[in-house]
Amino acid sequence: MSALRNSMDYERALFLANAGVHEVAAQLEADSAWLGTITEGAYPANDTYEAVAVSGANYTVTVTSKGVAGEITRTVQAIIEL
């Protein structure tokens, strides 16, 4: 049973990390100069994420987002062109 729970947490953590990237993209759509940190919930608690947007090269923003589910943390990174 714990293997199934770990597998579900692994997938859920990825989903949460991706949600952070999408929230940053929405912020950038509203304000292309926005940079900063977004958290959902009391990161790093269960079922939360934190996404950080920093200025990149050639009119891009680099987003690093971490999602937490159970004891699993997954990180994704995206480069968004402005």
C-alpha atoms as one frame of an Amber mdcrd trajectory, in Angstrom:
protein
   0.000   0.000   0.000   2.828   2.448   0.729   4.217   1.940  -2.797   0.858
   3.001  -4.236   0.704   6.027  -1.926   4.270   7.016  -2.915   3.362   6.688
  -6.602   0.278   8.856  -6.136   2.278  11.446  -4.163   4.965  11.416  -6.870
   2.409  12.274  -9.561   0.557  14.780  -7.377   3.812  16.607  -6.534   4.525
  16.973 -10.265   0.997  18.289 -10.844   1.494  20.860  -8.064   4.885  21.961
  -9.414   3.326  22.467 -12.848   0.490  24.450 -11.255   3.114  26.854  -9.932
   4.497  27.383 -13.431   0.992  28.046 -14.752   0.294  30.561 -11.991   3.511
  32.444 -12.819   2.517  32.435 -16.506  -0.831  33.982 -15.552   0.952  36.658
 -13.500   3.248  37.435 -16.435   0.291  37.656 -18.803  -1.222  40.319 -16.543
   2.097  42.115 -15.933   5.079  41.188 -18.125   7.478  42.937 -15.708   6.403
  40.801 -12.730   9.125  38.758 -11.018   8.924  37.106  -7.630   7.689  34.147
  -5.627   4.249  32.575  -5.499   3.228  30.028  -2.883   0.060  28.021  -2.567
  -0.596  26.864   0.965   1.975  26.839   3.763   4.899  25.640   1.647   6.571
  23.152   2.183   3.540  21.479   3.798   1.639  18.680   2.069  -0.217  19.609
  -1.158   1.555  22.932  -1.681   3.823  24.564  -4.209   6.279  27.398  -4.488
   7.264  28.999  -7.786  10.049  31.538  -8.255  10.319  33.722 -11.374  13.623
  35.417 -12.204  14.769  37.441 -15.182  16.455  35.400 -17.891  18.407  36.176
 -21.045  16.876  37.678 -24.181  13.461  38.699 -22.811  12.773  35.470 -20.971
  11.740  34.581 -17.441  13.053  31.434 -15.770  10.539  29.758 -13.482  11.554
  27.147 -10.926   8.617  25.513  -9.194   8.525  22.888  -6.432   5.460  20.829
  -5.577   5.066  18.854  -2.355   2.764  15.888  -1.839   3.223  13.726   1.227
   6.961  13.206   1.608   7.656  13.763  -2.104   8.990  17.014  -3.585   9.211
  17.480  -7.347  10.860  20.388  -9.128  10.204  21.659 -12.634  11.835  24.510
 -14.472  10.387  26.435 -17.391  11.642  29.286 -19.533   8.914  31.665 -20.637
   9.512  33.996 -23.579   7.997  37.441 -23.181
